[in-house]
Structure formats: structure tokens, C-alpha cells
Amino acid sequence: MLIKWRPGKIAKGTLVMTLGISLRTLGQALVFIIAARALGIEEFGAYAAVLALAGAFGGFGGLGFQTILLRDVSRNPECFPEAWGRALFVICWSSFLLMGLYTVAAWALLPGTISWNVISSVGCAEIIFSPFYVAALKPYQSDERAVQCSWLMISQIIVRVAAVLALVALIHLLPQQSPLEIWGHLYALAAFITGTYTLVKVSFDFGLPQWTNCGKTFTQIHEGLLFALGGATLKLHADIDKTMIARLATLEGAGLYSAAYRIVEMATIPIMALMSIYQPRFFREAQEEHKNSSFIPWNIFPIPLCYVLLACPFIYIFSMWIPIILGNSFSTTVLAIKWLSFLPIISLPRIILQTKFFAYGFTKIAVLFFILGTMINIIINLLLIPSTGWKGAVIATYISESIIGLTLFFSAKKFLKKCQ
């Protein structure tokens, strides 16, 4: 029996996606290390603060039509041309509107010492170019083409690695220029190249978009906004503390906390890979009303749980090597990593359950919980960061993540009868 055993499609897909996301994360780690060493802790903190704010607005890019594209094509592949056209149409006009709102928010929230060249460059990358890349992933994900989806993830980081290597060269060639401004321009260029490449690849693999039915987008705006609000709120929940530390404390504190958070965040890669494979299946399952006996996917939990129970102590022990990797200016990051090292355990219920909520049509209730958690996160940060710096942000993160996870869990039990 063991000789005849072959891994199923989910196992293969999860393995391929984990490999792809892991390679991308290794590339991200390389970009992170080189950029951190090239910029120094203070300029890296400024970059992290700008990226956090731009990423929050970028989460609204496309107004959630990327997720609608995933859902519709998962259920009916024949509708791809229309769904693809609607997604691109909304991204085109919404991104420029969001860019204007981001500019106002940057003026109000970011420290005045950060260059507007950096703010505009990172904003263009996250708000205008990145939504096209995110949309391009969805057709492959809906069709469970794990290899092609993984390649798009890797191709994005290949371009960023090239950009950060160019940063090192340009710092030496143009010593009079601000390294942070150089990196901002290179970051935007990398996002533009990636977005263009993915759009061309989707056109070759799936076909051209159909623009004749774009008027239907306005009938789906409400539904799309719920998906966008959910994703953007989670992005805001994860990253707003970096901007707040930069504003309420110091850029150095924002730099060390951002570095620690990025390192700990890497531990969730295999879990995200698993859920990206399950997401289109959940959409089909919800449509066909072929639903599990339990809304809570207990069959998914054991392996991710065992993984995070091993990963968290490893992160704690690994933290002592960070000054060697990033440089002595990041030596204070060690303590921040230790404080954050058990975050993957706290985040696990939220990561798994949010996918099920979105697929089964409980988007509104999930978004309400995300907003609640984010508001609590912001309030605690406002109270603690001025006196405790990044430590207050860690406390706020643990409390808000726990609240979101618990509310999703108990609501899932309540909705059990509706999903049988």
C-alpha cells in the first residue's frame, strides 16, 4: 500500500506553493538584508513606515475584484474573459483615486523628514502597479495551477533582487544621492516590470480580457468592497504600527520593529501556501452546498498547528544571529524578535478561518471582526507607543490578533447549522 501511495492534488499543490513562496521569501529575505544594511536602521524605519501606509491603501486597489475574479473563475472557468476585464477596469480607475487619498494620508501621518520622492515612488509601486500583479495570480490560483502561480511569485522577487543589487551599485556610483530615494525609485520600477510581465503572461495563458460588459462592475462594487475592506483592514492591522512608531516614537524604533516583524512573518509561509490551495475549493464547496459537517475545518488544523509549535521556538533561538546578518545597528532587533516569536501561534486560527468565512459568504461578519481588531490595535498603540515604543506595538498586536481569532472561532460555531 505504501508503494502505491501517491500524494493528492492538495498535497502536491501545497508542496509546490510552499516551495514557490519559500523561494520568494528567501529572495525577500535577501532583499530585506541588503536593503537594511544599505539604508541603515533609521532610513529603513522611514521606508517601513511609508511601505506600511502605502500597502494599506494598496489593499483597496481593484476594490476586491481580484477576489471576485478568483471566486467566479473557480466556479465557472468559461467566464474568465469577462471577469478578467472587469478586474482590470476597476484597478485602472480605482488606483488613481486611492493614490490621491494616500497622498493626503501621508501628509497627515508620516514624519515630515521623509522625502516626498520616497512617498510617491513607494505609493506608485503599492497602489498603482501591485494590484495588477495580485490580479494576475488569481486565474492560476482558481485553476489550481500551482507551478505557474509559484513562478509568478518567484519572478516578482527576482526583479526585486535585481533592484536591490542595483541599489548597492548606485549608492557607490552616486554617493551624493539619498540611498532611500534611490531605493524608492528602484522599488517602483521593479513593481512596474513585474506588473507588466504578469499581465502579458496571463494574456498568453488564458486569453485577452473582454471589455464589453464592464458596466456590470458597478453592480458588484458592494460585494467587491467587502473583500477589499477585509484584505485592506488586515493589511492595516499588520502594518499600521510601523507608521505609528515612526510618528509617535522614532524612525530607529520603526526600523528595528519592522525588521523583527518581517522575520517572524516568514514563519507563516507554509500556512499561507496551504490556504491558497484550499481557497478555490472552498468557493466551489460553498456554491455546490456540498459542505462539511463542521464549518470549522478541523481536518486542516493539525499540520499547521504542529508546524507553528516547532517554528516559534526556532525563531526565538535564531534571533541571536540577527546582528551578524543585518549588522550591529540592528542588535536591538533581537529582543523584538523574541517578543514577537510566538505570534504565528496566535495568528493561526485567524489565517485559516478567514479563508472559510470569505468563501462561504460570511464576508460582512469577518470584516466587522477585522475592523474591531484593527481599532483595538490602533487604540492600544496610541496609548502605549509614546511611552514604551515598539514594545507597546507588540502588546497591541498580540491582543488584537487574539480578539480576531476568538471572534472568528466562536462565530464559526454559531454558523455551523447554516453550513450543513
Buried (B, 14 or more C-beta within 10 A) or exposed (E): EEEEEEEEEBEBBBBBBBBBBBBBBBBBBBBBBBBBBBBBBBBBBBBBBBBBBBBBBBBBBBBBBBBBBBBBBBBEEEBBBBBBBBBBBBBEEBBEBBBEEBBEBBEEBBBEEBBBBBBBBBBBBBBBBBBBBBBBBBBBBBBBBBEBBBBBBBBBBBBBBBBBBBBBEBBEEEEEEBBBBBBBBBBBBBBBBBBEBBBEBBEEEBEEBBEEBBEEBEEBBEBBBBBBBBBBBBBBBBBBBBBBBBBBBBBBBBBBBBBBBBBBBBBBBBBBBBBBBBBBBBBBBBBEEEBBEEBBBEEBBEEBBEBBEEBBEEBBEBBEEBBEBBBEBBBBBBBBBBBBBBBBBBBBBBBBBBBBBBBBBBBEBBBBBBBBBBEBBBEBBEEBBEEEBBBBBBBBBBBBBBBBBBBBBEBBEEBBEEBE
